[in-house]
Amino acid sequence: MHAATAKTPDLAIDLTGVHKRYGKKVHALRGVDMQVRRGEVFGLLGPNGAGKSTLVKILMTVIRPTKCAGTVLGDRVGKKSTLARVGYLPEHHAFAGYLTGRQVVDYFGAMQGVPRKARRARTEELLELVGMKEWADQKVRKYSKGMRQRVGIAQSLIADPELVLLDEPTDGVDPVGRRDIRRIVEHVKGEGRTVLLNSHLLSELEMVCDRVSILVKGQVATQGSLDELTAGDRRFEIRCTAPLPAAAATDLAERVGDGSPTSIDGSVVRINTTDPEAIQPVLRRLDEMGAVIEHVEAKKPSLEELFLRAVEQPGSATPGADRCPVKGAQS
């Protein structure tokens, strides 16, 4: 069932309290709140069984939610006329092997009511975009997994959608293919479209996403931009060529311009600040002490570290992020 929700113009997806139960024992989604802004690339990630694909299928009305309040492109979730403005690449798609890549894209355009002349021109543009022009007239059954994914992305764009949902688009794709798919996603964003990218390849999401949401056991553990999610963990590390005396930590801490906490671990000085000016007095003091500075680096947790923290320590909040506490129930 869907509850009425006020429209928010700047949000492509605005979900509140999404639940999905399978019988009495399986509670796949446990009150998901998620907001995707228009014109951004949004990453949806989580461990296997977290509910990512279930949530995408609810957005596309492939499955019905037990409870769902929210909007997609300003209309209630599941409104058929709105779905015409959404492109979709399912996780386990299977195109007819006897069709060519060109025929697949054209077929899906016809299914979505794209006029023939516009459909054929658009098909050629998209095959060029995804790097499949050279193989467009080969049968799909001869394609590699990466080639099928490229054609799948092309068909998701054939009806000129405002929102594109890509469910594991880089699954089984080699590094060159993943790089090309990142380029395609960036191109799609550049056209002003919104992209929801569901993937378990964290390095891929980190390179292309504006914001991410981490699902754990059917709930949003944390959500925000990478800067927001790492706000409390960014620091400078100063690496010297030789270990420093532990007693120097107090002296160096007093030199930090903004008073940020400072620690020494062998030859590494860690200062919990993002301000490069604040560490200049520390660098001068190290020089006075005769320390040889080998390397200075601004550090922040990777998306993989944030992901592991959310999965392994579900009770720990991420500073600066929108967060929904994760309960210990099994999905």
HELIX and SHEET records of a PDB file:
HELIX    1   1 LYS A   52  LEU A   59  1                                   8    
HELIX    2   2 LYS A   80  LEU A   83  1                                   4    
HELIX    3   3 GLY A  101  MET A  111  1                                  11    
HELIX    4   4 ARG A  116  LEU A  129  1                                  14    
HELIX    5   5 VAL A  140  LYS A  142  5                                   3    
HELIX    6   6 LYS A  145  LEU A  157  1                                  13    
HELIX    7   7 PRO A  175  GLY A  190  1                                  16    
HELIX    8   8 LEU A  202  VAL A  208  1                                   7    
HELIX    9   9 LEU A  226  LEU A  229  1                                   4    
HELIX   10  10 ALA A  248  ALA A  253  1                                   6    
HELIX   11  11 PRO A  276  ILE A  279  5                                   4    
HELIX   12  12 GLN A  280  GLU A  288  1                                   9    
HELIX   13  13 LEU A  303  GLU A  312  1                                  10    
SHEET    1   A 4 HIS A   2  ALA A   3  0                                        
SHEET    2   A 4 LYS A  67  VAL A  72  1                                        
SHEET    3   A 4 LEU A  11  TYR A  22 -1                                        
SHEET    4   A 4 VAL A  26  ARG A  37 -1                                        
SHEET    1   B 3 HIS A   2  ALA A   3  0                                        
SHEET    2   B 3 LYS A  67  VAL A  72  1                                        
SHEET    3   B 3 ASP A  75  ARG A  76 -1                                        
SHEET    1   C 6 VAL A  86  LEU A  89  0                                        
SHEET    2   C 6 LEU A 163  ASP A 167  1                                        
SHEET    3   C 6 THR A 194  ASN A 198  1                                        
SHEET    4   C 6 VAL A  41  LEU A  45  1                                        
SHEET    5   C 6 ARG A 211  VAL A 216  1                                        
SHEET    6   C 6 GLN A 219  SER A 225 -1                                        
SHEET    1   D 4 THR A 262  ASP A 265  0                                        
SHEET    2   D 4 VAL A 268  ILE A 271 -1                                        
SHEET    3   D 4 ARG A 235  CYS A 240 -1                                        
SHEET    4   D 4 ILE A 293  LYS A 299 -1                                        
END                                                                             
